[in-house]
């Protein structure tokens, strides 16, 4: 009886120590990954992003805020060949439609685009499901009471 008890105790101890060792190894591996990611400014790009997963090409429309008019009627058309057309009308000032054309590029994450060649205006947008959100001059989301007004819809 003592031999059976001793054998079971040894077997239990071995099994317990092996399973603890595996958990410890997993934690160590995870911390190495976190450390490597934290030190490396480049992020791993997920294959599922706006560029690869959304039907992003098309025309987006909305009225963005304006400091000295009723609003800027904005229409952005993104083409599959990486070109764009931006049409703007300053409501309450003039009926003239301003049109700008050019090419755009995606950022490394595949979620933001930059319209190349636009001057004196924001040129970066976050691409969402049937939406295009205008970003500020530094490429950040606009916050505050008027933030929703910077979202153009398909």
C-alpha positions as semicolon CSV with decimal commas, in nm:
position;residue;x (nm);y (nm);z (nm)
1;X;0,000;0,000;0,000
2;X;0,284;0,235;0,088
3;X;0,452;0,157;-0,246
4;X;0,133;0,238;-0,439
5;X;0,084;0,564;-0,250
6;X;0,449;0,662;-0,304
7;X;0,428;0,574;-0,676
8;X;0,112;0,781;-0,720
9;X;0,267;1,076;-0,535
10;X;0,579;1,068;-0,755
11;X;0,371;1,033;-1,074
12;X;0,147;1,324;-0,969
13;X;0,447;1,541;-0,890
14;X;0,606;1,467;-1,226
15;X;0,284;1,542;-1,416
16;X;0,228;1,862;-1,222
17;X;0,584;1,987;-1,279
18;X;0,567;1,909;-1,651
19;X;0,243;2,100;-1,698
20;X;0,378;2,394;-1,496
21;X;0,692;2,398;-1,709
22;X;0,483;2,422;-2,029
23;X;0,282;2,714;-1,891
24;X;0,599;2,888;-1,787
25;X;0,749;2,836;-2,133
26;X;0,435;2,976;-2,301
27;X;0,443;3,287;-2,081
28;X;0,810;3,339;-2,162
29;X;0,745;3,305;-2,535
30;X;0,452;3,548;-2,519
31;X;0,657;3,805;-2,331
32;X;0,932;3,779;-2,592
33;X;0,681;3,849;-2,866
34;X;0,535;4,146;-2,678
35;X;0,881;4,285;-2,612
36;X;0,985;4,245;-2,973
37;X;0,669;4,415;-3,094
38;X;0,703;4,700;-2,846
39;X;1,063;4,771;-2,947
40;X;0,999;4,750;-3,320
41;X;0,809;5,054;-3,451
42;X;0,692;4,854;-3,751
43;X;0,368;4,676;-3,683
44;X;0,261;4,346;-3,826
45;X;0,009;4,423;-4,095
46;X;-0,302;4,210;-4,082
47;X;-0,406;4,069;-4,419
48;X;-0,762;4,184;-4,346
49;X;-0,768;4,562;-4,375
50;X;-0,967;4,825;-4,563
51;X;-0,743;4,800;-4,869
52;X;-0,783;4,424;-4,908
53;X;-1,120;4,353;-4,748
54;X;-1,351;4,643;-4,833
55;X;-1,511;4,753;-5,156
56;X;-1,343;5,092;-5,118
57;X;-1,362;5,223;-5,474
58;X;-1,656;5,450;-5,552
59;X;-1,792;5,795;-5,474
60;X;-1,827;5,930;-5,121
61;X;-2,031;6,243;-5,042
62;X;-2,097;6,469;-4,747
63;X;-2,100;6,825;-4,622
64;X;-1,798;6,910;-4,410
65;X;-1,782;7,211;-4,175
66;X;-1,668;7,548;-4,307
67;X;-1,544;7,847;-4,108
68;X;-1,693;8,113;-4,335
69;X;-1,974;7,939;-4,525
70;X;-2,272;7,708;-4,466
71;X;-2,061;7,398;-4,534
72;X;-1,836;7,242;-4,793
73;X;-2,022;7,001;-5,016
74;X;-1,755;6,738;-5,075
75;X;-1,747;6,450;-5,319
76;X;-1,448;6,214;-5,334
77;X;-1,427;5,946;-5,602
78;X;-1,169;5,670;-5,553
79;X;-1,084;5,461;-5,858
80;X;-0,933;5,111;-5,863
81;X;-0,636;5,246;-6,060
82;X;-0,538;5,447;-5,748
83;X;-0,658;5,781;-5,887
84;X;-0,907;6,019;-5,731
85;X;-1,133;6,313;-5,814
86;X;-1,235;6,559;-5,542
87;X;-1,519;6,802;-5,610
88;X;-1,600;7,075;-5,358
89;X;-1,865;7,347;-5,349
90;X;-1,870;7,618;-5,081
91;X;-2,239;7,638;-4,992
92;X;-2,378;7,984;-4,937
93;X;-2,079;8,147;-5,109
94;X;-2,081;8,030;-5,467
95;X;-2,217;7,761;-5,695
96;X;-1,874;7,707;-5,848
97;X;-1,751;7,348;-5,826
98;X;-1,379;7,310;-5,760
99;X;-1,232;6,990;-5,897
100;X;-0,897;6,832;-5,817
101;X;-0,755;6,511;-5,962
102;X;-0,456;6,300;-5,877
103;X;-0,340;5,971;-5,737
104;X;-0,357;5,833;-5,386
105;X;-0,157;5,587;-5,179
106;X;-0,235;5,360;-4,886
107;X;-0,051;5,373;-4,554
108;X;0,132;5,067;-4,418
109;X;-0,173;4,946;-4,223
110;X;-0,400;4,953;-4,528
111;X;-0,660;5,163;-4,346
112;X;-0,574;5,520;-4,446
113;X;-0,519;5,688;-4,780
114;X;-0,335;6,007;-4,876
115;X;-0,456;6,206;-5,173
116;X;-0,138;6,331;-5,336
117;X;-0,115;6,683;-5,471
118;X;-0,387;6,852;-5,266
119;X;-0,275;7,188;-5,134
120;X;-0,387;7,385;-4,829
121;X;-0,640;7,125;-4,719
122;X;-0,654;6,792;-4,541
123;X;-0,558;6,511;-4,776
124;X;-0,574;6,203;-4,553
125;X;-0,878;5,983;-4,503
126;X;-0,962;5,676;-4,298
127;X;-1,137;5,416;-4,513
128;X;-1,427;5,235;-4,347
129;X;-1,723;5,023;-4,455
130;X;-1,895;5,253;-4,710
131;X;-1,740;5,557;-4,541
132;X;-1,445;5,786;-4,589
133;X;-1,351;5,987;-4,279
134;X;-1,152;6,305;-4,333
135;X;-0,853;6,328;-4,098
136;X;-0,679;6,641;-3,971
137;X;-0,358;6,778;-4,123
138;X;-0,148;6,542;-3,907
139;X;-0,350;6,236;-4,008
140;X;-0,548;6,200;-3,684
141;X;-0,922;6,157;-3,643
142;X;-1,108;6,481;-3,585
143;X;-1,279;6,484;-3,246
144;X;-1,539;6,706;-3,085
145;X;-1,896;6,806;-3,152
146;X;-1,853;6,825;-3,530
147;X;-1,657;6,499;-3,573
148;X;-1,950;6,319;-3,740
149;X;-1,962;6,590;-4,008
150;X;-1,626;6,478;-4,145
151;X;-1,759;6,136;-4,250
152;X;-1,836;6,103;-4,620
153;X;-2,074;5,824;-4,721
154;X;-2,104;5,609;-5,031
